[in-house]
Amino acid sequence: EYSGGVEGRSLLQWFRVTPEGDEVVIEREDPWALEGYTCTLEDVGCCIKVVYTPVREDNETGAAATAVSAPVSPGVPSCVSLRITGDAREGGLLTAEAEYTGGYEGSSRFQWYRLDEATQEYIAIAGEAAATYTCTLADVGKTLAVAYTPVSQHGVEGDSHRCACEEAVAAAPPTVSDVAVRGHCVEEAMLTVEWTYSGGYAGMPLITWFAEKTSQSLGKTTREKIGRSNHSTCTLTRSEVGARIVVEVTPVRDDEVRGTPVEAAAAGLVQAGEPQVRDLRIRPEQDPPVKGTVVAVEFTYFGGTPGDHDIVWQTAKDETWTDVANHTKKYVVAEANLGHMLRVAVTPVRSDGARGEVKMRMLELPAPPEPEPQPEPEPAREPTPRAATPVKEEPA
């Protein structure tokens, strides 16, 4: 209380007195603020000293009065404020920002929660007990929250506080990464495309296979669609031999939102397969074949561009084979072949001269029918002698 005339601009100063006895001035914008002084963390363990110097209106100064508090003790650990900052999107980082009071902070705890839409209860996310959290696919469309439990350096716990995000976690844009083509680039081989998807829940991706060929004369590269659209596999054919195989994958989210297409190429150019003869068969125009019957060999070729195949016709009767025709797909049965085995041997040849394994087929040529025996003529019969008839003479 002031006494001594009309009070002028009296002085009020605040000090922090450390355990060592040092006095530190506490700078205050308004030392006379009605709310007084709120102790801070820096004050813990220190005393608060206030010095009042009375001043009369004519600036006459009186003796200063001093008051010193007891040492400031830490308050009960508590959360002054709690908020969530960051990007509430799949793959985004959220940070819980808590303002602590109650002495020096110890190992305060965080726990992240996900709202269960069915029960409208927040379910703790296992293992997520840090101040930061990265949103995952499981969070898309869900509301997240964080709980903060203040703990002092001496292990004293305060009341937990919880803060929820204002909006549900959004899905990230659909993307594909690590796109790769697996398999060998050989005719008739199957290639498979693999990728890693992110960006919400995946829908059906758009997949397109291409064969790229470069014209040596024109120096121009052309691209042609191959295989089946939107299939993760592609079986190579003869048409792709010498081509570079490229696949394009466009990510699609379950809500039909499309991402940026990504391409990947198979290793190397498509190679032709080894020359092969398939489905080899002998087909006679007439069954059973007879003299003059045309017998044809039929087969399917595999192994790149076909060349001039090596075809040999042979006959045998006693396991000794004799060539009867070459380089022709047809053979006319001769009379001398009847009763023999007819064999055709086909060696596949590619256009670059590569030869494959020989394949053979045989056909039995029936023997000609035996001529029907002619009936023997009956021997000629001699006439049977007839007895003479006596002539009766008439009497004269």
Disulfide bonds with the S-S distance in Angstrom:
none
